[in-house]
Amino acid sequence: MSNSATNLIISYGEHRLQKVKVFNYDKKNEKTVIYLHGGGWRDPNNTFDDFQELVQAQLNLGIGQSCNFFSINYRLSPEVKHPMHLIDVLSALKKIEEVYKVERTSIVGHSIGATLMLQLLNSKEIIQRGLSYLQESNQEEVKSVGIKFDHLVFLDGIYDVVSLLKEYPSYSVFVNEAFVSKLAIADATQISIAKNLPFEFVHDKTQFIVIQSLQDELLSCRQTQLFVDYLTARGQPVTVRFENFGEHEQVYRKGLTEELNNLLSLA
Ligand SMILES: N[C@@H](CC(=O)c1ccccc1NC=O)C(=O)O
């Protein structure tokens, strides 16, 4: 592995979507940010390049001199079902840990990318439950990842799929492509599982940051409020921002640059 890389794409599996984009890496950099895109588990228009504009704005400010930027692609539904998206993200994190020796990172997820971040925090339990609903036994070994998260930034996320479908029944169109049954949906995240397990990937100073755009035309504030209430109920301090960050697919673009750099102390 070289000591630096820009716009490099590396594979963590055989599938064309099992790829990580290395927007910027330098061995000397002490900070890392990893991005997770959304797209309802299925939309091919959402990829690791969703964050291209935001990262470019950060690089234009010179932040690349001290911070690595990675973005993860993962397999999509209906080709794969939950928990395979989550297993892919774990494999991608393992690859970043192994190849780039990343031990600490901040992670930013948009929409179901934020869902995947929440699931990561209890990935063993959620993967075990999810695999139990899939007919074929999963051959893939689930990686153990040693990376710790300094900040988790959740952007206009889905955190309780059961409640999502009660609020937006029409979203079953894409949810049902990603989950094989109602039981799998009920066990998708900690909120509907209603079981408080110790979080993986965190340390005693990990910061939880939850952002919701008041202009999001696809998600009301309800999902974010449910998540904030869940974190608060389990005693997890959280920074919350309900502000005008644009429509659903605008939130993660360059308009977020200043807020994100401040929240992650990158500026
Ligand atoms: N564009 C997606 C839908 C989608 O991404 C979405 C729709 C409503 C609320 C959240 C969404 N995305 C979350 O990742 C699709 O066509 O399935």
PDBQT file of the ligand as one rigid body, heavy atoms in Angstrom, charges set to zero:
ROOT
HETATM    1  N1  LIG A 301     -34.924   6.389  -3.980  1.00  0.00    +0.000 N 
HETATM    2  C1  LIG A 301     -35.303   5.179  -3.186  1.00  0.00    +0.000 C 
HETATM    3  C2  LIG A 301     -36.200   5.578  -2.031  1.00  0.00    +0.000 C 
HETATM    4  C3  LIG A 301     -35.395   6.237  -1.004  1.00  0.00    +0.000 C 
HETATM    5  O1  LIG A 301     -34.183   6.306  -1.111  1.00  0.00    +0.000 OA
HETATM    6  C4  LIG A 301     -36.083   6.789   0.179  1.00  0.00    +0.000 A 
HETATM    7  C5  LIG A 301     -37.422   7.122   0.090  1.00  0.00    +0.000 A 
HETATM    8  C6  LIG A 301     -38.050   7.627   1.239  1.00  0.00    +0.000 A 
HETATM    9  C7  LIG A 301     -37.357   7.780   2.424  1.00  0.00    +0.000 A 
HETATM   10  C8  LIG A 301     -36.004   7.454   2.492  1.00  0.00    +0.000 A 
HETATM   11  C9  LIG A 301     -35.363   6.964   1.349  1.00  0.00    +0.000 A 
HETATM   12  N2  LIG A 301     -34.032   6.631   1.342  1.00  0.00    +0.000 N 
HETATM   13  C10 LIG A 301     -33.323   6.229   2.362  1.00  0.00    +0.000 C 
HETATM   14  O2  LIG A 301     -32.170   5.755   2.189  1.00  0.00    +0.000 OA
HETATM   15  C11 LIG A 301     -36.059   4.182  -4.015  1.00  0.00    +0.000 C 
HETATM   16  O3  LIG A 301     -36.404   4.498  -5.148  1.00  0.00    +0.000 OA
HETATM   17  O4  LIG A 301     -36.288   3.117  -3.478  1.00  0.00    +0.000 OA
ENDROOT
TORSDOF 0
